[in-house]
Each structure stands twice: as C-alpha cells, then as structure tokens.
Amino acid sequence: MKTVLVGVGQAGGKVATALAEYDDEMGFRAIRDALAINSAKADLQGLPLDTVLIGQDVVKGHGVGGDNQLGAEVMQNDADEVLNELSGRIDSETEAIFIVAGLGGGTGSGGAPVLAKELERIYDVPVYAIGILPGRDEGSLYQANAGRSLKTLAREADSTILIDNDAWRETGDSVAEGMATINERIARRIGLLLAAGEPIEDRSMGLGGGGIDRDVGQSVVDTSEVINTLRGGGLAAVGYASSEASEDPDDNVNVVTSTTRQALLTGTSLPEATTADAALLVAAGRPDSLSRKGVERARSWVEEETGSMEVRGGDFPLDTDDISALVLLSGVEGSPRVTAFMNRAAEAQAETDDQSEGAAKRDAAESFQNDELDDLL
Ligand SMILES: Nc1nc2c(ncn2[C@@H]2O[C@H](COP(=O)(O)OP(=O)(O)OP(=O)(O)O)[C@@H](O)[C@H]2O)c(=O)[nH]1
C-alpha cells in the first residue's frame, strides 16, 4: 500500500521514524514519504524525517504540556501550513495516509483527530490512524486524554489501529527500553501490513534479490484487501507471530496454523481482542514453504475464532527461513480491552472534572456515544 506517513507528537515522530527505517531496511518502499509534526521543537530535532513545528506563536516551541485541547487548537490554527507541507507528498500514486500518535499526551492526542478531519476533507484516499493507548500505570491525565482523543479519532479517521502500550512491553525493561521494543514491534507489524499489499515487482526484494518467482502469486495479498478489511471503520488491531519453517512442506501445514493461532491469541496489539467484524490473514514466507492447505485452514480458524464471515487471506512472498502470520482485525470496539480502557478513561476524566458519579461502568460501544468523555472537536 503506497503510504504517506505522518507522525504527530513525540511518540508519533518516534514510531514514524521506526516504521520508515524498517520499510527502508527491508527494501519494501511502501512508505513513500514521512513527516513528523510537533509543537515541541526539541522532540523534532534529531529525527531523520522532514518536520513541521506547529503552535510556535502560542507555545514558543515548548510543547503543549499534555493539554490535548491546546494540541487540537494549535493543529487547527496551523492546519494550512501542515496541509501545504503534505500536498507535495500526497500524489496520484498514494493509496493511503497513515497518521500515528500517542493518544495520552497533548500534541499527538489533540492534533491527530484534527489532522484526520482536515485530510478527510481534501483527499479521496483512506486516512487511517495508528493510535497508541497509554499503559495502565500511566496517570489519569494520560488516560482521560487518550479516551477523548480516541472517541474523536474513531469518528474522524477511516479506521484507527490501536496499539496498547501494555501489549508488547517486555517485563524488566526500563521505560526507554520498553518504548524502543514497542516501537520496533509496531514497525515490523505495520510495516509488513503496508508492504503486503505491494505488487511483487515493486518490491526491491532486499531479502533475496528478486529470487521470488512471480507466478507463485495467485493468492498474493492485494492492497484492496487491506482497504476492504478496514472499510467498516471504527477500531482495528494487528496480531503477529513467527516460527521457523520446516524443510518438509507437509509439516508447514501445522506451522502456518499454529503460528496464526499464536498471532491472534497471544500476539495482538490489543490483548484479548479476538472477535471482529472483518479480518485479514497474511502468511509471509518463502512461496514453497507457505502451504496452501495451511493458509486455508488458518483462515477458516480465524473465521471461527473471530466470529466473522468476512475473513480474507493471502500470501506475502518473502525470502526468509521463517513463516510469519499477520492478522489484521477490524471492528474490535466490543473487545474487553477497549471496554476496560474506555472505563478507565471515563473514570480519569471524572476524577479530573471532580464528577465521580459520572464514571459508572458501561460497555465500550456506549462510551463512544455518551457524554461521559468529552469530544475534542
Ligand atoms: N509506543 C510508544 N509510546 C510512547 C512513546 N513516547 C511516548 N509514548 C506514549 O505516548 C503518550 C505521550 O504522548 P507523547 O507523544 O509523548 O506526547 P506529545 O503528543 O508529544 O504531547 P506533549 O508532549 O504534551 O506536547 C504516553 O502515553 C506515552 O506512554 C514511544 O516512543 N513509543
């Protein structure tokens, strides 16, 4: 999927960098351009991307200090400059725009929904968001910010892929190490998803220098399958797992199915998200090890497990010794983790508003409709 990537805020800039670097290292060229936007000058310095500093007249390059309403305001005020900067990058080849942001802070949290709205107004290609949820141990301001931002982003973007900061953290990591690990994991998963839809001849095949035969590819994933999977809108998640391929092709039936189970049951960006409205299974590996029977069985298993009748599946030929499974889930609003998060956010907002009686437990679908969490726009 030929993508223009925009990172907003500190987390957005770092994750956009990790993604652009991964795409480049792998030679995928799915990310055609990447831009980082922030109201804090220091967070833009040192990023190997083109950057735009917003809100300079208001916060003088010092960031919005976790105030996401101010984050939304400065993005709105400087929207013309940002759109101008993007207009030279989004062209007739662009198939999707991805905005990535940490939803718990100020600039990314407030800025991402505003930017999504502005881009939707102008461009026909889908505008997707990658929204990073604060970990459970982050303070109430982060939770309340993320709840408000998510509610707004889910409405403004064509789909929002959620990454829970608690999902891929390794125990024992410091916060900085933890972030670096999470960012690498996001880069690999989203990076594969974007590359999976690219035609084979467009890939430089950094892993094998063109050694993949073109006519393997009747079931190769197409960009339109990613877009169709996300068409229902709302919230999405990605799962991923990888195992060594066996030399015996028959054994790879089981390798594909067990790797897919791991991807969905233990490897998703939103733990416990297994029911979905639609899903896409991408099996990556050498064409001769990607067992057709295995991929078909794995796809049927995803159908049963997610309860969705709309599960697409396909291959992603890669010259590696592993078989990887990437599962994209769309329509995960009802998952327990989203419910728990929206309750946590509503409680945090009630705490900050001193209206604790407003924080009764409700299900997540309802929290996207009711007034417990303020809308940002
Ligand atoms: N995955 C990941 N999350 C991060 C990273 N840096 C910060 N976060 C998370 O993002 C949230 C804070 O957002 P930031 O991006 O730091 O804030 P900002 O948008 O720059 O906003 P201000 O600093 O208030 O202007 C918190 O929930 C952090 O846990 C990162 O590198 N990776």
PDBQT file of the ligand as one rigid body, heavy atoms in Angstrom, charges set to zero:
ROOT
HETATM    1  N1  LIG A 401       4.815   3.229  21.920  1.00  0.00    +0.000 N 
HETATM    2  C1  LIG A 401       5.329   4.392  22.310  1.00  0.00    +0.000 A 
HETATM    3  N2  LIG A 401       4.631   5.200  23.133  1.00  0.00    +0.000 NA
HETATM    4  C2  LIG A 401       5.195   6.367  23.505  1.00  0.00    +0.000 A 
HETATM    5  C3  LIG A 401       6.481   6.778  23.067  1.00  0.00    +0.000 A 
HETATM    6  N3  LIG A 401       6.748   8.001  23.621  1.00  0.00    +0.000 NA
HETATM    7  C4  LIG A 401       5.673   8.325  24.356  1.00  0.00    +0.000 A 
HETATM    8  N4  LIG A 401       4.728   7.349  24.293  1.00  0.00    +0.000 N 
HETATM    9  C5  LIG A 401       3.388   7.351  24.901  1.00  0.00    +0.000 C 
HETATM   10  O1  LIG A 401       2.696   8.470  24.369  1.00  0.00    +0.000 OA
HETATM   11  C6  LIG A 401       1.978   9.161  25.375  1.00  0.00    +0.000 C 
HETATM   12  C7  LIG A 401       2.509  10.566  25.495  1.00  0.00    +0.000 C 
HETATM   13  O2  LIG A 401       2.476  11.142  24.242  1.00  0.00    +0.000 OA
HETATM   14  P1  LIG A 401       3.685  11.994  23.633  1.00  0.00    +0.000 P 
HETATM   15  O3  LIG A 401       3.754  11.642  22.190  1.00  0.00    +0.000 OA
HETATM   16  O4  LIG A 401       4.910  11.850  24.448  1.00  0.00    +0.000 OA
HETATM   17  O5  LIG A 401       3.129  13.464  23.818  1.00  0.00    +0.000 OA
HETATM   18  P2  LIG A 401       3.022  14.637  22.750  1.00  0.00    +0.000 P 
HETATM   19  O6  LIG A 401       1.988  14.295  21.763  1.00  0.00    +0.000 OA
HETATM   20  O7  LIG A 401       4.387  14.945  22.232  1.00  0.00    +0.000 OA
HETATM   21  O8  LIG A 401       2.416  15.831  23.604  1.00  0.00    +0.000 OA
HETATM   22  P3  LIG A 401       3.067  16.963  24.528  1.00  0.00    +0.000 P 
HETATM   23  O9  LIG A 401       4.405  16.415  24.989  1.00  0.00    +0.000 OA
HETATM   24  O10 LIG A 401       2.086  17.130  25.623  1.00  0.00    +0.000 OA
HETATM   25  O11 LIG A 401       3.183  18.148  23.654  1.00  0.00    +0.000 OA
HETATM   26  C8  LIG A 401       2.166   8.367  26.627  1.00  0.00    +0.000 C 
HETATM   27  O12 LIG A 401       1.045   7.537  26.812  1.00  0.00    +0.000 OA
HETATM   28  C9  LIG A 401       3.418   7.538  26.391  1.00  0.00    +0.000 C 
HETATM   29  O13 LIG A 401       3.390   6.293  27.033  1.00  0.00    +0.000 OA
HETATM   30  C10 LIG A 401       7.190   5.907  22.195  1.00  0.00    +0.000 A 
HETATM   31  O14 LIG A 401       8.310   6.173  21.734  1.00  0.00    +0.000 OA
HETATM   32  N5  LIG A 401       6.557   4.746  21.846  1.00  0.00    +0.000 N 
ENDROOT
TORSDOF 0
